[in-house]
Amino acid sequence: MRITQALSAAAFSLCIASGAHAADDLKIGFVLPMSGPHASYGLQILNGAKLYVQQHGDTVAGRKVTFLVKDDTGVAPEISKRAAQELVNRDKVDILAGFGLTPSAFAVAPLSASAKIPMIVMNAATSSVTTKSPYLLRTSMTLPQNSAPMAKWAIKNGIKNVYTLAADYGPGHDAEKQFIKTFTEEGGKIVGEVRTPVKNPDFSPYLQKIKDAKPDAIFMFVPSGEQGVAFLKGYADRGLKEAGIKLIATGDLTDEDVLDAMGDPALGLITSFHYSDAHDSALNKQYTEAYAKAYPGVRPNFMSVAGYDGMHLVYEALKKTNGDASGDKFLDAAKGLKWESPRGPISIDPETRDIVQDIYIRKVERRNGRLENVEFDVIPNFKDPGKE
């Protein structure tokens, strides 16, 4: 399924990159992991962006929209930087977009700043990303934005001491730091902390150490994808649930891209997040149906929605500037934009250029013959607390 989607994305990329461009084409250069262990990130973001263009037309403010896609393969900041340099200097793109992982966004942000080119981050979730260039906007999330609500929910539901486990890179540090800050401020106790390698971690020794510590719960964050499946398997195999140790996390753990692969061990998991494909709104129903038709066999996830909303941001900003994508005019038009997304109401904070959105508390349930993240509580219009 993913191989087919990858080939489709590659063909799309080659098609638009090789065609002749009119002088007034709006060229958007995507830097994304289209291969390697994080290939699903790039595919989901690009799927969402393409779907928006399919639904709203390939012309905005008199300019034809074209995509140029560069594969940065994942956690490879030098490749990301080189790809962005080629897009800006050789291909003369008007806007940079994508950025599946924080190291990629950090590597490219200085180029955005020096070239004064708009840069739209559609996943990388470290809080400080938007501080790295005054021309950078984000339509995804931050980890503190999702972990703070989880900490408050835990306290309200009788969880008094927690062991934290987080991947050892920017988003993991952010998730861990904010959870600990909020949880302890609310009266909770942290009984242990561990950071795991970003690439190919063996969770077994960490899980045994946590089991021996006997906390009420584990709060964990690992990159969305196969690591979450591996962690959940280890959690089940080592009997932590039977030992009374709950598992709470940000919604990266139960991402729709891997939720089906998790199977019954995922049932009952509580997570905090900004999007579920089961979100109950008319717009999300339209979105998920259109996505299923465009990409059969692939469930839309939070990255696809970030790509979709990223293109909405581009279109609405260009309508305000009459097609002018120059950095200062584009940023002035984008700041403060508000709209209804498949995830719910969102806006761009005019001061931080980051996203403000509803955060949901969800529980994994089996509905309609599949596992779904079912929302049962909401924290509305939540800003990134990592910038406070």
N, C-alpha and C positions, 0 to 999 in steps of 0.2 A: 504493500500500500504506500509506504513512505518513498520507496524507490520510484514508483510510478509518479507520485507527486513531484519528486525531485526532478525527474526528467521533464515533466510538464513545465516546472518553474524555469529550468535551464533553457528549454525551447522558447519560452516567453521572453526570457532575458536576451537570447541571441537575436530573436526576431526584432525586438525594439532597438537593440544596440546597433544592429547592422543597417537599419533603414536610414534613408536620407531625412534630415531634420529641417523643417522650415525654420526661418530665422527667428520666428516668434514662438517656437515650441517651448514649453515649460519642461525642462529636463530635471528629473528627480533621481539622484544617485543613491541607491540603496547599498549599504554595507551590512551584510548579513551572513550568518553561518548557514550555508546551503549544503555543506557536506560535513562529515565528522560526527561526533557524538551529540552535537547540539543542532543537527540539521533540521529537526522538527521546529526549532525556534524560527529559523528563517522562512521555512515553508508556511507556517501559520501566519506570521506577520505579512508576508507577501500575499498570501491568499486573501487576508482581510483587506489589504490595500487595493488589490485588483478587483475585489468584489465591489468596493465603493465606486471605483471608476466605471465598472460595468453597469451599476445601478444609476449613476448620476451623469454619465456621459464622459467622454474623454477630452472635453474642451471646457475651460473655465475662464471667464473674463476675456474671451477671444483668443486664448492660447491653448494649443493642443498639448495634452499631458502625455509625456513619454517617460518610461522607466528605464534606467540602466542599473543592472544588478551586479555587484561584486561579491564573491564568496570569500569571507575571511576565515572560514573553517572552524571558528569557535574561539577559545581562549588563546588568541594570537595577536596581541596588540600591534606588533610591527606589521603584520599583514593587513590589519585594519587600517593603520595609518597610511601604508603604501597605496591601498585600494582607494582611499579617500583622496589622496594627492592626485592620483590618476584621474579620478572623476572631476576634480576641481580644475586642475591645470591642463589636462588634455581634452577632456570631454566637455568642459565648461558647463557643468550642471548648475542649476539655479538654487537647488535645495539638496541637502544631505539628509538621509533618513535611514531608519532601521535600528541597528545597534542592539544585537541580541544579548550581549553580556557587558558588564561594567568595564572590564579592561579595554574593550573596543571603544566605548564611549569616551573614556579617559584619554585614549591615544589620539582620537580624532578632534576632540574639543578645541585644542589650541589652533588647529587649522581653521576651524569655524570662526574662531575669534580673529585671527590675523586676516583672513579673507573676507570677513564680515558677511558670511553666508549663513542663512538659516539652517539649523540642524535640529531635526525632530527625532527624539529618542522614543522608540516604540517598545522597549522592554527594559534595558539596563536600569536596575532599581536601587542602586546606592544613593542615599539621600543627597550627597554632595555633587552629583553629576551636573546639576543645573548651574552650579557655581563656577564651572570650568570654562564657560564661554557665555558672554552676554547675548549671543545669538542662538542659544540652545533652549528648546522647549521640550516638554515630556508629556506623552499621552498614555503612559502605562501606569506606573505606581511607584511608591517607595516601600522598602521593607518596613521602616518604622510605622508607616501609615497602616500597615496590616498587623504588625505585631503588638502595638499598644492596645488595640481593642481586644486582642486575645488575652492579654495579661489581665485586663479588667474583668473579662468574662470569667476567667479562672478563679479569681478571688471571690466573685459573687456566687460561684458554684462550689465552694468548699475546698478548693485546692489551695493548700497553705504552704507547701514546700515543693520546689521544682528543681530538676536537674536540666540544664540547657545543653544542647548539642547543635553546633552550627558549622557550616562549611567555612573554611579558612580563607575567605576573600571578602571584598567590600560588602556585598549584600548580606552575607552571613554575619559579619561583624555588626552591621546596622541592625539586623533583626534581633540578634542577641542583646546588644547594648540597650535598645529601646524596650525590649521585653523586661530585662532585669530592672531598668529604671522605673518603669510603670508598676511592675509587680511588687517591688520593694516599697515604693511610695504608698501603695495600697495596703501594705502590711504583710506581704508574702516574704518567704525566705528562699534564697537560692542555696541549695545544698551541694552543688557541684557544677562545673562548667567544662566543656570539652570542645575543641575545634578539630574538624576532620579535613583531610586533604580534598582539594577540589576535584582531582582526577583519581578515579578508580579506588575509592576508599574501601577498606575492609571494616565493616561496622561491628564485627563480632566482639573484639576486646572492649570497645566502648560500651556496648550493650550489657556485657557481663558486669562491668564496673558500675554502671547505673543500677542494675538489678541489685547488686550488693549494697548500694547506698539506700535503697528502699524509699525513694521519694514518692510523693503523691502522684506526680506526673512528670513526663518529659516534655519540654518545649523544644521543638527542633525545626531547623531550616537547612535544606540542601537544595541544590539547583533542580528545577523542575525536570522530570524525566526519569531515566532508568535508576538513578540513585534513590529516589523515593520508593520505587518498587522493591529494591534491594533492602532498604532500611526496614520497610514494613514486614518483609519476609523474615528478617532477622529478629524483629520485635516479636513476631508470632512464634518463631521456632524456639526462642529462648524463654518463652513463657512469661514475658513481662506483664501481659494483660492478666493472666491467671494470678500473678503475684500482686495484683491490685494497682499496678502502675499505669496510669492513664497516659494517653498520647495526645498532645495538642500541638497545633502547627499553623503556620500560614498556609494559604490555599495552594501554594506551589506543590505541596505534597500530593494533593488529590486532583491535580490538573487533569482535565478531560482527556488530554492526549495519552495518559497512562492509566486512567482510572479503571478502564475495563480490564487491563492486565493485572490490576491489583486483586480483583476478585473479592470473595467474601471477607477476607481479613480487613478490608477497608470499611466494612459496615460499622456505622456508629461513630466514625472518626469526626471530631469537631475541629473545624478550621475557621479562620477569619480571612476574608478576601473580598475583592471588589467585583468579581465576575463569576457567574456560573452559567453554563448553557441552559440550566433549568430556571434561570431568573424569570419571574412571573410578570412579564409586561408584553403588551401588543407588539412593540418595536422589536423586542428580543425574539419573539415568536417569528416575526417576519425575517429577522436576520438569520436565525438558525435554519429556517426552511430554505432560504435562498442559498445559504452556505452548503447545506446538504445537497442541493441540486447542482451547485457549481463544482463541489469537491466530494463526490460520493465516497462513503466509507471513512471519512475523516470528521471527527467532532470538532466544532469550533471551540477554541479556548481563549484565555485572557490575552494571549499574544495576538491572536487574530483580531480581536476587538480593538487592541491598541493600534494595529495597522489600519483598521477601518476608520477609527477616530482620528488617526494621524492625517489621513487624506481629507476627512471632513474639515480639519483645522486648516489644511492647505487651501481648500476650495473657498472657505468662508473668509479667510484672510485676503485672498486674491480678489474676491468680489469687492472688498472694502478698498483695496489699493488700485482697482481697475487693472489688475494684471501685473502690477509692479512687484517683483519678488526680491528686490534689493533688501539687504539685511535690516536696516533701520525701519524702513516703511513696513516691511512684513512683520517685524516684531511688534511695532506699535499697533498694527491691526489685530495681531493674534492675542495680545495681552487682554485678559478680561473676557474673552469669548466664553459664552455659555451655550450648551445645547443638550438635548436628550440623546443619550447613547443607548445601545442595546444593554449596557450594564446599569443604566439609570442616569440621573442628572449629573453632568460634569461641567467643570469650568477650568479655565487657565488662570491661576493666581497672577495678577498683574505685577506683583512685587518679586515673586520667586520664579515665575514662568513654569511652575510645576502644576500638576493636576490636583484639583479638589474634587472629591467624589464620595459616594456612599460606600461604607465598608459593612459587609454582611457577616454574621455568624451563621455557619452552615453545618449540617450533619449529613454524612453519607448515608443514603437510603437506596433501596432498590425500588424503582418505579418504572412503569412502562417497559419492564423486562430488561432494565439496565441500571447500573449504579449512577446516581446523580448527587450533586452537592445541593441539598435542599436548604434554602435560606429560612431562618426562623427569627432573626433579630437584625437590626440595622443601626448603624451609627451614621447619621446623615451629614453630608457636606463636610467631610473630615479632611483637614489639611495635613500635610506631612509634619509630624511632631519633631522629626529629626532636625528641622531648621529653627526650632524655638530656642 
